Amino acid sequence: MVKNLEDMQKLGKDNMDASMKSFGALSKSAQAIATEMADYSKKSFEDSSKTVEKLFGAKTFEKAIEIQTEFAKTAYEAFIAEATKIGELYADFAKEAFKPYESYIVKASPAK
């Protein structure tokens, strides 16, 4: 009976430790994602503002189209790069959040 109680206490402690490690990874990853998104938003706003200034200074319609086309191209490329980076951050987040539970999964897996 005492052995079972000790096993239950150890299991509870192990679960709490795994949960705390997972929460730490969640917090760290969420902060990294939020920082990355804020940086991207700031840069995007700055680039848009610069483009508007260039458009106001355009002397011809053709020059305005050229400025807008270049902006659209660079904005699209920046978006794709940022989406890739954010996707990688989410993948890393998932790996880190579930890392503390890997030992439980291994224990629960059927032996081959």
C-alpha angles and dihedrals in degrees: 000000000000090000091054091049091050090049091051091049091049091048090050092049092047091050091049092049091049091048093050092049090048091049090050090053090047092052094046094046094045090052092050091049093047092049092049092049092048091050092049092048092050093049091046091052092048092049091049091050092051090050092051089051090051091048092053088052095049112118097196137037090239091055090050090052090049092051092047093047092051091048092050091050095049093042091053092048091048091049093051091048091048093046089052091049093048090048090054091049090052091048091050089047092055092048093049095043093054098037093092089056097051093095090056091052091050091049092049094048115102114252116250 
